[in-house]
Amino acid sequence: MIPDWFEPSLTLFPFAAWMFLGVGLPWALALLPRSLWREKLTVLAVSMALGPLITTTVMFVLGTVGTLTLTGTLIGSALAAGAPGIFAWRAWRNGPSPTEAIFTYLKQDTAPSMHVARTEALLIAGIVLLLLLNVVATAYWPFLSYDPLWVYAYNAKIFVMERAIPDSMGYYPQLVPLSYTYLQQAWGGVNDHAARVVIPWLNVAMVLMAYELGVRVFRSRRVGLLTAAIWTFYPHVAAWNGSGDLEIPLTLYVTGASAFFVEAWRTERARFAVLSGLLLAGALWTKPTGGALAIGIALAVGVWAVRVRFVPRAIWPKLRLAIIAGLACAPIGGMWYVRNLILGHTAVVFPAGYWHSFAQRSGQEFGWPLLIAALAVGALLAHPPDLLRARSRWLRVALPLLALALLLAGTLPTALNTDLIGHGDNGWRWLRGDLTAGGRLSVLESLLIAAGFALLAWIGWGIWRRWPAGYRETSWLVWALLLPYGVVWFFDFSYHYRLSFAIVPLFAVQVAVLIDGWLWPWLAGRPWIGRAAGALVIGAWGVAMAVGVQHNLDYWFGDKKLADDRAKYDAGNASLMVVVHMLEDYAAQHGEPPVVAIPGEDRLPFFFPSWDIRNSREPDELPTTLDDLDEADLFINGSVPRFLWQDAGLYPNPLDDLSNVAAAYHYLAVPESDGSRWPTPLQPIPLNADGSLAVDDGNFRFEAYEIHPEARTATMKPIVPAEGEVIVGDFAQYVGHNIVSGTWYRGDKTFLTLYWRPTDTAPPQRDYSIYIHLLDADGSRVAGWDGQPLQGEYPTRDWQPGESLLDYWVLQIPPDTPAGTFDLRVGIYDSLTGERLPVTVDGDPADDGLTIDTITVE
């Protein structure tokens, strides 16, 4: 019996194949020259990249100006594939007969033909195994990662429900959400597993495009295979490639656009520039950061202009390619941003500024350049350049190793978080990319890195000069394409490894060519080392496989086996799902969904797409007072709102203080004079079975409150009301008090409740404290207590006119309190200066405190 979570992968195979192959293949054949038709992997890579691009463009048009349906998508995509199909057919007609051409295409080996060595076979086997594993792992889980729940999978859910792209929706472009929409519509309704069928197809396309990058850039099938293997075995990729995020599709299109721009640059053929432009459009239709490649293309043209001394005739051929690529990119690449402007949205939404402060900017981000440098050092030791050959044997070894030592000295102190890496499973977390860096690079460490690269460049300059001109040009071109993205990532977005994925293949292809250029031949001449290399390959894909399934094993075979998607959501987002289940129960009890205020929690609408959920992150939309929660039924406070308040300079604030008071009084079970619990404007809802309020999974903390604005002005019924109108300072009216007993016992606890009502004046600009004193007949203090009112959770600067404030005190009677009868006196004072505020009774001055009761101490 097929598990329900795997059934969509089988049922929807034809629909996915249509998008990736049926739509993409005619475009691939139309855009590629016939000389490349025989290279099946090239045609397949281009087809699988262009198919989703064209299909989702059709869906964008349907969802924007019409109705988004499966029938419309299939008909529209068929029409979109028809024109290039006719063009490709005509190209076939000019060559062999169609039957013969198809037969030849299917039977032809990938060029250039080459014997597959044992190590290469192991690489291919590892790639296939990991891709198959990804199919199963991806199918098993629903959406769990933050960003898909927040926007991509959520958008797709809205598109399926409304059969349109709502005008109110802006933010990032929609290639991935529309891909999810297409497969869910093919399934017949909203279903995470149906949407996620697209993910393994995109992963296969990415592996093929990584291969294509090596073939296009360095004209080597082996370099292509090594590039694909390095990408696939990279533990960070293995850990992330089932999340459903944008980074794998973005990398697919950035890699493809780079590969074919290099091909266009080398051959100066316009069709490759057109293909590069379309793939760049795919990057921009996936995520705005794909535009960094456009800057890289401009940088490449600028470097070329410097190299040819700004001679217009020499610049034009390369500039022409960039212009063609830009024109090919603009219609699809720019359509979402133009649409946003027309509808009044921001064209491009950049991450909030606080994300930049999270960027690590550490040695950890130099992993790929460091690996390239290490391989270059190995090449210099194995094949010393003339510069080193003329020196002693000691220098031939010492200088390259010195360059590597400088690089390691500059990067390792922050790349390896030595305080954490040796504890528990932190070493494994570091391998996966989940362990934060040890700190940011210092000036000295930066200088060491610069010195290491400079020394390495000086040593290798002779070899560089002897390289064929095409290799030299290709190498700096690759660096020009990746540099803009890399610099922005390092300084602004290096808080997560996945955000570097877009340029990882451009690094990997350089690693691959170094392995192929000197390490592979060196291993081939040493059989025993060759066998060790085979074992290393098996170990590499073994580690990648372990990373890919680590999260799954306990749930597949262990005691944590999960029964359904509800349990899987709970396992992936523990704290959030407690809130989700509470909201489900609340809606069931009240017969309608509540209006929920949960500042900054982007994931909740995924579970309740039709509810009114107020979760803005904009500083001017963050609620800070009870009035800001107007018409909301529930308020969810926690780690995210408090972070956003702090970043916006809005913390502390009255709303957070009210929630803290409510929580404190809930735990204390503070009674009113009639014995019932004191009503608070925010009434806590326990989120745990044991009655405790907050849930915290180590990443997110939540507290839930039902909103009762009427409780702000609840009727106060003190047992001992104030005699007359008692005003302290000019902002606080003393209403009365409750006391458990007029007889206190030394060493025991007693309870005192003070009732306050802020006056109509504005709240004070500072936080005042309350003092409670026992005074003898001479006015000398024999015991005292002081502190901020309302358990210290609601400072006086937040008091709002007309509120009913119950100030509950737990008083520990000092053991050395003398026996006798004393006056209980209270007042308000400035804790910074010690100055007490004046008291008036019915407008008449009454000293700087108020005697409210007489106490007997026994």
N, C-alpha and C positions, 0 to 999 in steps of 0.2 A: 504494500500500500504506500502510495506517495504521500509524504508529509504535506500538510496544507501550506507550509511555508515554502516548499520547493515547487509546488504545482505551477505557480505563475512562470517560473523559469522555463518550464517545458511548454506550457500552453502558449506563451507569448513569444516563443522563439521565432515563428514566421514574421510576426510584426516587427520584432527587433531586427531581423535579417533584412526586412524590406527597407527600414530606415538606414541601416548602415551599409547595405550592399545594393539593394534594389534601386534606391535613389542615388547613392553615391557613385556606383560603378559607371553609369553613363557620363557623369561629370568628370570622373577620373580619366576615362578614355578620351573624352573630348579635350581635356586640358593638357594631358601628357603627350609628348611627341610619340609617334609610332615606334620609334627606336626603343622606347621604354616599355611598350606593351608586353614584351616578352618577360619582363621582370615582374613576376607575379606579386612578390611582396611589396614592391613599389606601388603597383596598381591597387593592391588591397589596402595599404596604409592610407593612400590618398582617398580611396572610396570610403573607408570607415571614418575619415575625418570630415569629408564633405557631406556625407549622408545626413548626419544630425544637423549640420549647419543649414542645409537647404530645407529639410523637413521642418525644423523649428521656425525658420523664416516664413514659410507658408503658414504655420500655426499663428505666428505673430500677426500676420495680415488678417487672418480669419478672426482671431480673438480681439483685434482692435476695431475692425470695421464691420464685423459680422458675428456669426455664431461659431464657436469653436466646438466641432464635433469630430468623431472618428471618421465618419464618411467624408466630411469635407477635407480632413487632413489627407486621407488616402487618395482622394481624387486630385487634390491640389498638388501633392507631392508627385503623383504620377505625371501630371502635366508639367511640373517643374523639371522632371527627369526626361521628358520627351524631347525637348529641343536639343540638349547636348547628346541625347541618344541618337537623334537623326544625324547630327554632325559626326559622331563617332562611326555611325553606319556608313556615311559617305566616305569617310577615311578608309574604312574596310573595303568599300567598293573599288577604291582606287588601287588597292593592293590585291591580295589573294581573295578568292571567293569567301563569302561570309562563313560558310561551313568549315572551309579549310582554315580560315583565320582563327575561328573559335577553337577548333581542334588543336591547332598549333599552340595557341595561348594556354590552353589547359594542360598540355603535355610538356611545355617548355620548362626547363629548369631555370632557377633564378640565376641571372648572369651577374658576375662572371662565374662560370662553372668551376667548382673547386672541390677537392676531396675533403670530406668532413672527418677531421681528426678525432681521436678519442676524447680529448679535452673539449673540443667544440661540441661533440655529441653530448657530453655531460652538461655543458652550458644550455644546450637546447632542451635536454630532458628536464633540467631544473626550471627553466622558464615555463615549459608546458605544465609541469607539476604544480608550480605556484599559481599559474592562471586557473587551473582546474580547482585548486583549493580555494581560490578567491571566489569562484562561482558558488561553492557550497557555503562558505562563511558569509558571503554577502546576502545570499538568499535566506539564511537562517534568521538574521536580525531584522527588525523594523528600524526606522530611523531613530538614532540615539544621540548623535553628535549635536552640539549646540547650534552651529550655524544652519545645518539642514532643517532642524526643528524650528529655528527662528524664521528663516526666509525661504530657502529653496524648496524644501518639501512642503512647507506651509503654503507657499505661492501655488504650487501644483495642486494642492488640495482645493484651494479657492477656485482655480481655473476649472477643475473638474466639476465642482459644485455649481458654479455660475455659468460655465460654458462660454466664458469671455475673460478678457484681461481687464479688470476694473480700472477706470480712469484714475481712481484714487491711489492706485499702486504705483510706486516709483522705485527708488533704490537701484539695485544692480540689474543688469540685463538678464534675459530670461532663457538662454539656450538650455541650461540644465533643468530649470523648473518645467519648461515646455516639453522636454524629453520625458520627464516623469509624468507629465499630463498625458502625453500620447499613449504610454503603456498602461496607465490606469484607465483611460477611456477604452482601450482595447480589452481590458479585463472586465469592464462594465461598471466600475465604481471605484471609490477611494480605497486603496489597498497599498500599504507600504511595500509589501513584497513584490507587487506588480511594478510599482514605480522603480524599485531598486534593480529590476532586471537589466536596466540600461548600464549599471555600474560596471559589471565585468566586461561588457562590450567596449566600453570606453577604456578600460584597462588594457584589453587586447590591442585596441587601436594605438594606445600610447606606446606599448612595447614595439609594435611594428614601426611606429614613427621614430622611435629611438634608433632602431636598426637603420631606418632610412637616413637618419642624420649622419651616421657613420659612413654609409655608402656614398651619400651626396658630397659630404665635406672632404673625406679623405680617400674616396674612390676604392674602398676596400670592403669586401664582404665580411672579412674577419673583424675589422674595426666596427662594422655595423653590429655584428653579433655580440662583440664584447660590450658595446655601448648599451644594447638591449639588456644584456645580462646584468651589467652593473646597475642599471636602473631597476630591474626586477628584484635583484638580490639586496638592494639597499634597504637596511632594516627599517628606516624611517618610512619608506614607501610601503613596505609590507605591513607596517602597523597602521597605515592610514588609508590604504586604497579601497577599503570597503565602507568608508564613512559616508559617502554621498556628498562630499563637499565639492567646491569648485576647482580645487587645485590640480587634480589629475586632468580634467578636461582643459583647463587653462594651459597646462604644460603640453598637452597634445598639440594644441594649436600654435603655441609659441615655438615649440620644437619643429613642427612642420613648416611654419613660415620661415624660420631661420634656415632650415635645410634647403628649401627651394630658393631662398634669396641668395644663399651662397652659390647654388647652381646657376641662378640667373647672372650673378656677378661674374662667375667664371666663364660662362658661355656667351653672355650678353644677349640671351634669347628672351624675347618679350613674354612668351608663354609661361616661362618659369616665374617671371615677375608677377604675372597675373595670378598664377597659382599661389605664390607667396602672399600676395595681397588678400586673396580670398581666405587663406588660412589665418592671416592676421585679423581679418574681419571676424573669424571664429573666436579668436582670443578676446577681442573687444566685445563680442556678443556674449561672452562668458563672464568677463570681469574687467573693470576699467584698467587694472594694472597691466593688462596686455598691451596698453598703449606705450609702455616703456620700451617695447621692441621697436616701435616707430621712431622713438628717440634714438635707439641703437642704430637703426638704418641711417638716420640723419647724421649720427656721429661717424659712421663708416664713410659716408660720402664726404664729410668734412675732412677726415683723415686722408682720404684719397686726394682731395683737393690740395692739401698741404704737400703730399708726396709728389704730385705732378706740378708743383709750383704755381698753382692756380691758373693753369693754361686752360681756357674754356674748351678748346677742342678735345683735350684729354679728360676734362671733368664730365663733359656731356654724356658719354655712354653710360657712366655709372649713375649720374643724376637722372637720366632718362628711365633707368630701371626703378629707381626709388619713386619717381612720379607715377609710373605705371602701376607699381604695387599700391601706392596710395589711392589712385583712382579705382583700382579693383576692390580695395578695402572699404572705401567710403560708404557705398549704399547700405550694405548689411552691417558693417562695423559701426556706423553712426546712427542707424535708424532708431535705436532705443533712446539715445541721448537727445536726438531731435524731438522725438515723441514726448519725452519728459518736459522739454522746454515749452512745447506747444500747450501741454496740459498744466503748465504753471509749476512743475516740480523743478528741483535742482537737477541740472543735467547729469552731474557726477556727484555722488555722495561719498565724501572721504571719511575714513574712520575718525572718531572723536580724538581730540588732541591728547587725551590721557593715555591712549594706546602707545603713542610715541615714547612716553616715559618708561614703558615696559620693555622697550627694545634692549636686548642684552649687550650688543656691541662688544662682544668678548672674543677670546681666541677660539671659542667653539664655532664661530661663524667662518673661520678660516680653514675648516676641515678639508674642503675640496682643493683649494689652492695649495694647501700643505701636502696633500696626497700627490698632486701633480709635481710639486717641487721635489718630494722624496723620490719619485720615479725618475725625474730629471737628474737628480744626484746619482742614482744608480746607473743611469746611462753614461754620465760623465766618468764614473769610476770604471765602467766596463769598456768605454771607448773614449779615452782622454782626448780632448781637443789639442791642437798644436800649442795653444797657450800653456797647457800643463805638461805636454810631452817635453818641452824645452827645460822643464824644471826637474828637481830631484823627485825620486819616487815618493818620498815622504810628503812633499808638497802636493803631488798629484792626488794623494788620498786626503790630505789634511784640508785643503781649501774647499772642496765640495762638502766635506763633512762639517766644516766650520759654518758654511752657509746654512746647512740643515740645522745645526745646533742653535744658531741665532734664531731661526724660525721657531724651533721648539721652545726656546727660552722665552720668546715673545708670546707664544700662544698657549702653551700648556698650563701656566698658572691660573688662567681664567677659564680655559676649556674644560679642565678637570676640577670639579667642585670637591676638593680634597676633604672638606668638612663633612660631606655627605656620602661620597661615592663608595666608601667602604662599609657602609651600614646597611643591613638587611638586603633587599633586592635592588639597591640603588645602582649597582653596577649594571644590572640588566636594564633598568630604567634609562640609564645614560645611553646604552646601546640603542634603545628604542627612540631616544630623543626626548624623553619625558623629564629628564633631570636638568634643572636650571644650571646656568653657568656659575662659575665661582666669583664672578664680578666683571666689571667693565675693564677694558684695556686701559692701562695707564699710559702716560706719555712715554715713559721709558720702554714699556713693552711694545708700543707702536713703533718706536725708533728701532728696536731690535728686529721687528718684522720687516721694516723697510730696508734695514741693512742686510738682512738675510736674502731678500729677493734681489737687491742690487748686486750683491756679491755673486749670486747665482747667475744673474744676467751677464755680468762681466766675464765670468768663466765660460759661459756657453755661447758668447757672442760669435766666436769663430765657427762653431757648428751651425748656428743660425744662418750665418752668411753663406755657408756651403749648401744649405738646404735648397731644393728646387724653388724657383720663384713662386710657383703655384702654392706650395706648402706654406711658405712664409706669408703669402698674402691671405691664404685661408685662415692661418692661425690668428693673425691680428684682426681679421674680420670677425671671427668668432668672439674674440674678446670685446670688440666694439659693440656687438649685438647684445652681449650679456651684461656689460658694465653698467648701463643706466639702471637696470632693474636691480642688479646686485648692490649698488651703492645705496639706493633708496631702501632696499630691504635691510641692509646692515644698520643704517642709522635710524630707521623709523619702525620697521616691522619685524625685527629679529626676535620678537618675543615667542614665536613658535616656528618650529622647523619646517612645517608644511608650507609656509609662505615663501620658502626658497625653492620649492619644487620647479617652478617655471624655468629656472636656469640650470637646474641640476644636470639635465642631459647635455647641455653645452659644456659643462665641466667634465662630465663622464666621457664624452667623445675624445677629449684631450687625454684623459687617463687611458682610454682604450688605444689610442694611436701610439702612446708611449709603451704600453704593454706589447702591442703588436710590433713596434719598431725595433725594440732591443731585447725585452724580457722574453718574449715568445721564442725567438730564434735561439736565445741563450739556453732556455729550458729544453728546447728540442734537441740540442746536442748533448744533453745529459739525461739519459733515460731514467735514472733513479730520481732525479729532481723532477722530471716530467711526471712520474707517478705521484710524487709528493704534491705537484701542482694539481693533479686530478683529485687528490684527497682534499686539497684546499678548496677546490670548486664545490665538491660535495658538502664540505663544511659550511661554505658560504650560503648555498641554497638551503642547507639544513637550518642555519640560524634564521634566515628569512622566513622559512616555513614555521619555525617555532614562534617567531614574533607574530606571524599572521594568524596563528591558531591559539596563542596563549590565552586570549580572553575567552575562547570558546570551550576549551577542554573541560573545565569544571562544569560548565552548563550542558555539555553534550553527554559526558560520561560520569560526572561526579555526583555528590549529594545535592548540588545546587540545580539539578536539572529543572528547566523552566517549562511550565505547562502550556503557556500561551503568550500572545504578544503583551498582554497586560503585565505579566510577570517579567517579561523582557524589558519593558519600559521601566518597571520598578528597579530592575538590576542596573540599568544604565543611567538613570537619573533619580537616585533614591529620594533626596529631599523634595525635589519638584513633584514627584509622583504622590507623595503624601498630601501635598497641597491639592493636586488634581483630584484625588479621591475624596478629600474633604469637600471640594466644590461640587463634585458629583452628588454626594450625600446631601449637601445643603440645598441644591436645586431640587432634588427628589422630595425633600421635606417641605419645601415652600411652593412646589408646583410650578416654578418658573426659574430660569437662570438668573443669578444675581449679577449686578453691576460690580465689577471687581477693579479696584485700584491697586496695581502692583508695579510700582515704578521700576522701569528698566528690565523687567523680566520678559525677554522676547519670546521665550519658548511656549508660554501658556496658550497663546492663540492657536497653536497647532492642535491642541487637544480640544479647544472650544472655538472653532473658527466662526461660529455665528453669534457668539456672546459679545457683550460690550465689555471689553477688557482695556483698561486705561493703563498703558505701560510705556508711555513716552520716556525717552532719555534726554530730551531737550531741556537744558537748564531752566528756561522760562516756563516750562510745563510741569516741572517737578512739584508735587504738592508739599507744602511746608506747614500748613495750618489745617485745622479741621474744616474750615470753610472751603478749602481747596478740594475736599472730597465730596462736594455737593452732589447729591443724587446717587452716590455710590453706596452699595450695601455692605461691601467688605473691603478692608484694607489689609494688604499683605506687606509687612515690613520685613527687613532682614539685611543681609550683607550687601546686596546690590543697591538698594535705595541709599543705604548709608554711605557706600562708596561714591555714588553719584552726587549726593549732597555735599560730601567733603570736597570732591573735585570742583563743584560749582560754587564753593564758598558759602553753602547754605546749611552748614552743620556746626553746632547743634541747632535744632529748630523746634518750635512748639509741637509739631505733629509727632516727631520722634520722642519728644519728652512725654507726650500724652500716652504713647504706646508703652513707654517704660513704666510710667505710673500705673497703667492698667495691669501690666505684668506683675509689678511689685505687689499691688493690692490684691491681685488674684491669688498669689502665693500666700499672702498674709491672711486672706479671707477676712478683710477688714469689714466689721459690722457697722451698720447705721444705728441710730438710737433706738429704732424699733426692732433691732435684731437681724434684719435682712442685710444682705451684702450691699455695700455702697455701689451705686450705679456709676460706671465710668463711661465717658463718651466713646471710648474704644473698648468694647467688651471682648476679652480674650476668648479664642476658640482653641482648646487644647488639641494639638496635632499628634499626640502620642497616646497609646493605649493606657499608659500609667498616669495620664492626666497632665503631664508636663507640656509646656506650651510650644517650645521651639524645636524644630528639626534641623539637623546640621550633619551633612555628609562629608565634611572636610573641605568642600568647595563652595557650597551654597548653604546659607542659613535662612530660614523662613519663620515668621511668627504671624498668626492670623488673628484678625480682630473684626468683630461685627460692629458696625458704626451706629451709634445712638446719639445723634447730636442733641436730642432733648435732655440728655443726662448732664450736659454742660450747665444747665440751670435747674438741676434737680432741687426739689424742696428740701431745705435743711431743717432738721428738727433736733437741735441740740438739747440734751437733758438739762443743761444749765445755760439758758440763753443770756446774751449780753444785756446789761442794764443800760438802755439807751443806744444811741448810734456811736459806736466806738471806731474811730479811724486811726490807723497807725501810719505815720508818714502822710502821704497824700494819695496812696494807691491801694491800701488794704483795709477793708472793713472787718473787724472782728465780730463774728456772729454769735459765738458761744462755744461751749465745750462739753465733752463727756468725760467722765472719770469712773473707772471701775469701782473704786472704793476710796473713801476719805481716810482710810487707815492703811498706812504703808509699813512694810516690815523690812528691816535691814537685810540686804543680800538677796532679796526677791526681785521679781520683775512686776511692773504695773503698766497699765496702758492708759494713754491720754489721747483724746481726739480734739483737735482744734478746728473750728469751722471759720473759713475765710471767704470773703467775697470781694474781688477787685472792684475798685471804684471806677467811675466813668473817665478818669484821667488815663493818659497813655501809660503803658507799662514802664517801669523804671528801666534805665539803661544799664543797670548793673544787677548782680545777683546778691540779694540780701539773705541773711541768716536769721533763724529764730533762736531766742534763748529762753530757757525754762529754768527758773531758780526757786529754791526753797530758802526763804529768808526768816530769820528769827525775829524776836520782838524789837531788836535794835537795828534791823535792816541788814544784818550781816548774812552773807550766803553760807549755808551749811551743806548744800549739794546743788549741782547744776548740770544741765544738759544743753547742748546747742548743736546746730547744723542747718543745712538747707531744708526747706519745707518739703512735704510730700515725698518722704524717703530719699530726698536729694535728687529726685527724678524730674521735678517740674519747677525749675528756678523762677524767681520772681520776674525776670525780664520777659518771660513768656506768658505771664498772667494776662488774661483778656477780660475786659470789663464785663461784669454781670455773671461771671462763672461762679459755680458752687464748688468750693474746694474743701475737701476733707483732708486734714493734715494729721496723720496717724503716727503716734510716737510709742515706741516700746522703751520704757525707762527702767534701767537697772539701778536699783537702790544701792548705793555704796555701803559696804559692811560697817564702816566707821561713822555712818550718819548718826548724830546724837538723837536720843529719844526726846520727844516733846511735840509741841504744836507749832506749826510754821505756816507762813503765807506762801501760796503758790503763785508766782509772778511770771508773766510772759511778756515778750516784746520782740521787736525786730531791730537788727543792727547791721552795720556795714562791717563785714569780717575783715576787710583790708585795713580800715582805720580804727575799728572798735567803736565808732560813733553810733549811739542808739537813736532811733527815729522817735520823734515826738508823738504823743498820743493825745487825741482829743475825744471828749465824751459830750455828745450833743453840741459840738462846736466849741466847747470850753477846754482849754489846756489841762492835761492830766498827767504831767510828768513824762518820763521816757519808758514807761512800762505799765502793765495793768495787772493788779492782783485779782485773780479769777476764782480762788478757792482757798480753804483752810485745810491743812493736812496734818494728821497725827501720825507720827513715826513711832513704832514700837519695836 
